[in-house]
Amino acid sequence: MSNEVIPYLDSLDIDPYGAGAKHISNFQITNIHGNQITASLPLGGFGISRYAFDTLLYEALKETVTVIFDTVQDITFEKDRFTVTTQEGIKMASEYVLGTFGKRANLDKHLSREFIKEKSPWLAVKNHYEYEMDDAMVALHNFNGGYCGLSKTEGNLVNACYLTTFKSFKKYGDIDTFQQEEISKNPFMRKFFKDALPIFKKPLTISQISFDRKNAVENHIFMIGDSAGLIHPLCGNGMAMAIRGAQLFSELYLKHKKNGSINRKVLEKNYSELWEKEFGMRLKTGRFIQKALMNPISSRLGFSMANAFPAIVPILIKKTHGTKHG
Ligand SMILES: Cc1cc2nc3c(=O)[nH]c(=O)nc-3n(C[C@H](O)[C@H](O)[C@H](O)COP(=O)(O)OP(=O)(O)OC[C@H]3O[C@@H](n4cnc5c(N)ncnc54)[C@H](O)[C@@H]3O)c2cc1C
């Protein structure tokens, strides 16, 4: 996770390093021919499992808010008020609703969002492994049709998560064969799959990951995080964008509230504009880099250029990341 969120997490008394997160300061990118480029990360980041991070968030807020563990099934908006209904049949009325339900959820269908009507070619696979790796390194290993990120977590395990197209995957039919025969063409990944010991019995998988444009406000719901827009994972910045999005909305909401009664239309317009200003360019750069990496010719050219002019790499990383906000 990018360090750009550390000052904001500090202000909420949330300390990932206190929970054992690893400091990440170096970046390695490799291609299937075994060429590599290394660079320092301009802002750096930290490695922590979702389980540990989500626990930290929950511990920080459980005294001040009521958390209901349930699935939202229905959201309706009538006469300027929302009714939110859960699977367990709980009904809640509210003036405002934030949509923080991630990249693809039942609610996207329920709200008939445009992107959900299109098929998406992307799928992702994740597991944790016992493997010797530098704590300070985040690595991005490319293979035909995708890339795999490796980084350490608080438990000293390596998180390995790869994104690929369904077209590349279906030639092999199952995860093991795909890993051995396609991803392992990259010598770094060959060594990884040879030596690393998987911890989860079965890897976690998701499919139909869409990087299409989404609206930051839909049916009057303020979307935050992946439900507002998903950056290509090779940028390693989705978590920071989700957290920064929450900060942007809460600060804007409080500013409107301080000025008197809130005009919903103005708040919605301001949030959409703010979201675009903060994240629009990052998403575009992410799409550009991922297209360039997936194309064998531009990927080769990119590697040669970055070897000749190493300063390009931190510049590109900066373009997909924000700055630290307190
Ligand atoms: C392959 C891959 C690798 C990635 N690697 C990185 C990385 O290294 N660093 C990084 O910063 N980002 C990375 N990302 C991106 C990152 O995972 C996301 O950007 C981030 O999780 C967004 O947070 P979120 O809160 O918006 O969504 P999520 O983390 O997906 O959280 C949404 C939550 O809402 C819940 N939910 C869904 N529907 C409902 C409902 N109806 N009712 C109640 N709850 C519901 C879900 O169960 C989930 O817990 C990666 C993404 C992919 C696909």
The ligand as an SDF file (V2000), in Angstrom:
LIG
                    3D

 53 58  0  0  0  0  0  0  0  0999 V2000
   -4.8750   -8.5580   -8.8450 C   0  0  0  0  0  0  0  0  0  0  0  0
   -4.9700   -7.3250   -8.0070 C   0  0  0  0  0  0  0  0  0  0  0  0
   -3.8560   -6.9130   -7.2800 C   0  0  0  0  0  0  0  0  0  0  0  0
   -3.9010   -5.7410   -6.5220 C   0  0  0  0  0  0  0  0  0  0  0  0
   -2.7980   -5.3280   -5.8280 N   0  0  0  0  0  0  0  0  0  0  0  0
   -2.8130   -4.1620   -5.1400 C   0  0  0  0  0  0  0  0  0  0  0  0
   -1.6750   -3.6900   -4.4120 C   0  0  0  0  0  0  0  0  0  0  0  0
   -0.6330   -4.3340   -4.3750 O   0  0  0  0  0  0  0  0  0  0  0  0
   -1.7870   -2.5230   -3.7340 N   0  0  0  0  0  0  0  0  0  0  0  0
   -2.9240   -1.7920   -3.7350 C   0  0  0  0  0  0  0  0  0  0  0  0
   -2.9530   -0.7220   -3.1070 O   0  0  0  0  0  0  0  0  0  0  0  0
   -4.0340   -2.1990   -4.3950 N   0  0  0  0  0  0  0  0  0  0  0  0
   -3.9960   -3.3590   -5.0990 C   0  0  0  0  0  0  0  0  0  0  0  0
   -5.1270   -3.7910   -5.7680 N   0  0  0  0  0  0  0  0  0  0  0  0
   -6.3250   -2.9610   -5.7350 C   0  0  0  0  0  0  0  0  0  0  0  0
   -7.0330   -3.0420   -4.4090 C   0  0  0  0  0  0  0  0  0  0  0  0
   -7.2690   -4.3960   -4.0450 O   0  0  0  0  0  0  0  0  0  0  0  0
   -8.3410   -2.2880   -4.4480 C   0  0  0  0  0  0  0  0  0  0  0  0
   -8.1700   -1.0540   -5.1250 O   0  0  0  0  0  0  0  0  0  0  0  0
   -8.8890   -2.0360   -3.0510 C   0  0  0  0  0  0  0  0  0  0  0  0
   -9.1850   -3.2620   -2.4390 O   0  0  0  0  0  0  0  0  0  0  0  0
  -10.1350   -1.1440   -3.1230 C   0  0  0  0  0  0  0  0  0  0  0  0
  -10.7450   -1.0770   -1.8660 O   0  0  0  0  0  0  0  0  0  0  0  0
  -12.3350   -0.9830   -1.7550 P   0  0  0  0  0  0  0  0  0  0  0  0
  -12.5950   -0.7650   -0.3010 O   0  0  0  0  0  0  0  0  0  0  0  0
  -12.8590   -0.0280   -2.7350 O   0  0  0  0  0  0  0  0  0  0  0  0
  -12.8780   -2.4120   -2.2000 O   0  0  0  0  0  0  0  0  0  0  0  0
  -12.6920   -3.8420   -1.5080 P   0  0  0  0  0  0  0  0  0  0  0  0
  -11.3640   -3.9150   -0.8430 O   0  0  0  0  0  0  0  0  0  0  0  0
  -13.0040   -4.8420   -2.5740 O   0  0  0  0  0  0  0  0  0  0  0  0
  -13.8010   -3.8660   -0.3820 O   0  0  0  0  0  0  0  0  0  0  0  0
  -15.1730   -3.8970   -0.6900 C   0  0  0  0  0  0  0  0  0  0  0  0
  -15.8740   -4.6660    0.3980 C   0  0  0  0  0  0  0  0  0  0  0  0
  -17.2820   -4.5310    0.2340 O   0  0  0  0  0  0  0  0  0  0  0  0
  -17.8780   -5.7890    0.4960 C   0  0  0  0  0  0  0  0  0  0  0  0
  -19.1920   -5.8320   -0.1950 N   0  0  0  0  0  0  0  0  0  0  0  0
  -19.4690   -6.0100   -1.5110 C   0  0  0  0  0  0  0  0  0  0  0  0
  -20.7670   -5.9970   -1.7420 N   0  0  0  0  0  0  0  0  0  0  0  0
  -21.3630   -5.8000   -0.5360 C   0  0  0  0  0  0  0  0  0  0  0  0
  -22.7170   -5.6970   -0.1160 C   0  0  0  0  0  0  0  0  0  0  0  0
  -23.7180   -5.7670   -0.9850 N   0  0  0  0  0  0  0  0  0  0  0  0
  -22.9800   -5.5340    1.2080 N   0  0  0  0  0  0  0  0  0  0  0  0
  -21.9570   -5.4370    2.0980 C   0  0  0  0  0  0  0  0  0  0  0  0
  -20.6440   -5.5160    1.7680 N   0  0  0  0  0  0  0  0  0  0  0  0
  -20.3690   -5.6960    0.4490 C   0  0  0  0  0  0  0  0  0  0  0  0
  -16.8820   -6.7960   -0.0480 C   0  0  0  0  0  0  0  0  0  0  0  0
  -17.0900   -8.0690    0.5190 O   0  0  0  0  0  0  0  0  0  0  0  0
  -15.5760   -6.1680    0.3900 C   0  0  0  0  0  0  0  0  0  0  0  0
  -15.2080   -6.5750    1.6850 O   0  0  0  0  0  0  0  0  0  0  0  0
   -5.1050   -4.9690   -6.5050 C   0  0  0  0  0  0  0  0  0  0  0  0
   -6.2340   -5.4090   -7.2190 C   0  0  0  0  0  0  0  0  0  0  0  0
   -6.1660   -6.5690   -7.9720 C   0  0  0  0  0  0  0  0  0  0  0  0
   -7.3700   -7.0060   -8.7470 C   0  0  0  0  0  0  0  0  0  0  0  0
  1  2  1  0
  2  3  1  0
  2 52  2  0
  3  4  2  0
  4  5  1  0
  4 50  1  0
  5  6  2  0
  6  7  1  0
  6 13  1  0
  7  8  2  0
  7  9  1  0
  9 10  1  0
 10 11  2  0
 10 12  1  0
 12 13  2  0
 13 14  1  0
 14 15  1  0
 14 50  1  0
 15 16  1  0
 16 17  1  0
 16 18  1  0
 18 19  1  0
 18 20  1  0
 20 21  1  0
 20 22  1  0
 22 23  1  0
 23 24  1  0
 24 25  2  0
 24 26  1  0
 24 27  1  0
 27 28  1  0
 28 29  2  0
 28 30  1  0
 28 31  1  0
 31 32  1  0
 32 33  1  0
 33 34  1  0
 33 48  1  0
 34 35  1  0
 35 36  1  0
 35 46  1  0
 36 37  1  0
 36 45  1  0
 37 38  2  0
 38 39  1  0
 39 40  1  0
 39 45  2  0
 40 41  1  0
 40 42  2  0
 42 43  1  0
 43 44  2  0
 44 45  1  0
 46 47  1  0
 46 48  1  0
 48 49  1  0
 50 51  2  0
 51 52  1  0
 52 53  1  0
M  END
$$$$
